[in-house]
Amino acid sequence: MKKYLIWLNLLFFLGFGGTVPGLVLASQRTDIVTSAGSGGGPHILRFSADGSRTLSNFFAYDNEYRSWTSIASGDIDGDREPEIVVGPGINHAGQVKIFQLDGTLKLVDFYPFGEQHTQGINVAVGDVDGDFIDELIFGSATESQAWIKIYKYSDEKLVLTQFMAYASNFRGGVYVAAG
């Protein structure tokens, strides 16, 4: 019963911004990573699975940021520890940021749809190529064509594939998920 009540509190606090579980492989525990909904700023929190402890507490973007954020968690570099991937909401430069579990910034300069993209970016991670390391999956969000780009995490920011999920005249963006 306690977990159920915590889940409801998290969803209410988030304004339905999103929660994602991230498996911490080294310790075999599941953590909950959250981001604030629209208007809540870029506040990222990581909780223990039962909600009893806050494990990380940081802001993904600057204090002026007031849009939603999209988050995902997975092991994108093969170190057996998940990273937290944060995509920006609308009206902000299309900069995706990647953090270690403690909130330490791992990658700053990453614009999967270009620096001028301000329609938001939905993020996911998943092992799409079968190498047991998660890839970065990005969907162009609101008021834009439904482009999906899949990247392998590296300094080269290599695009593995990209495609349009829906008809080219569709301007509703796309949500992405992997499992």
N, C-alpha and C positions, 0 to 999 in steps of 0.2 A: 504494500500500500504506500509506503514512503516514497518509493521510486516513482510511482504514478503521480503523486502530488508534486514532486520535484519537476517532473517533465512538464506538467501544466504550468507551473511557475516560470519555467524557462521559456516556454512558448509565449506566455503573456508578456514577460519582460522584453522579449525580442521584437515584439510587434510583428511576429511571424517572419522575421528576417532569415532565420535558418539555423539548423543545428546539424552537425555531422559527427558521426562517431569516427574516431581514429584509433586503430589498433596499435598499441605500443608493443612491438614485437619482443624487445629485450626483457620486459617484465611480464608479458602476457596479461596485460590489463587493458581495458577499454576506457578511454577518456571521452568526454563530451566537449566539443568545441562549438562556440556560439558567436554570432555576429548580430549587432543591433539592426533593427529594421529601419525603414525610411525615416529620416529625421533624427535618428539616434546616434549618428556619427559612426566613425570607424572603430568602435570598441569591440575588441576580440577577447573572449574569456575562454579558458580551458578549465573544466571541472573534472573531479574524480567521477567515476561512473555512477556512484550513489549520490552525487551532488553535495557531499559533506565538506569538500575542500575545493578552494580555488587554486588551481595549479599554475596558471598563467593569467596575466591581466595586462593588456597592452593596446595601443592604438595603431592601426595599420597605416593611417594617413594623418595629415596635419589637423590642427584644431579647427580650422575653417571648414573642413569637410562635413557635409550634412546629408549625404545621400545614403542609400543602402549599400551593403557590401555582400558579395557572394563568397562563400568559403568552401574549401575542401581540404581533406587531410589524407595523406598517404606517403609512402616511402618512394620519393621520386629520384633519389640519388644512390640507392642501393646500400645505404649504411645501416639498414635494419631499424631505423628510427623514422617515424613519419614526420613530414614537414606540414606546415599550414600554408595553404595557397589562398590569397585574397584577391578578388577581382573588384574593381570599382563600379559604383552605380552610375546613373546618368548625370550629365553635366559636369563630369570630371574627366581629365585626361585618362586615356585607356591604359594606365600603368598597373600591371599585375605585380604584386609583391609576394615573396616567399619567405617564410619565417621558420626558424627552428621552434621546437615545442615550448621553449622558455620565452619566446617572443623576440629573440635575437634575429635581426634582419639577415637573411641569407642571400637574397638576390633583389636588387633594386631596379635596375634599368631594363625592364622587360615590357614591351608594348606589342602584344600579339596581333593587334589589328591596326597598329600605327599610332603615333602620338596624337593625331588629330581625332581619333575615335572617341566620342563622348556619349555614346548611347548605352554604355554599361557593358560589363562582361560577366557572363555566368561561367563559373569554374567547376571542374570535376577532375578527379584523378582516377586512373585505372590502368591495369596492365593490358594494353591492347595488342602488344606484339609478342606476348608469351615469354618474356625474358625474366619474369619475377621482379621487375622493377616498374613502378607505376609511371605512366606518361601523364603529361599535362593536357587537359581537354578544355577548350574554351569555346563558348557560344556567344555570338554577338547578341546583345540583349534588346531592349525596347526600341521601337521605331527604326529598325534597320533590317536589312536582309538577314536571313537565318543562316549565316556562315558558321561553320564549325572548323576549328583548327586543332590539330593534335601535334604536340611537341614532345621531343625527347629532351629531358633536362640536361643541359650542357652549356658551356660558355658560348658555343656557336648558335644556340637557340634554333636548332634544326627542326623544321616543319616536317613531320612524317607524312601527314596527309591533310588536305583541306577540301571541304565540299559544302555545297549549299543544301541544307536539309529540306527546304520547301521551295515552292515556285519562286522565280526571281522577282515577281511583282508583290510577293508577300513581305510586309514590313513590320511584322510582330516580334522579330527576334526569335531566339530559341533558348530553352533551358537544356542543360546537359547533365547527365548522370552516368556513372559507370559502376560496375560491381563485379 
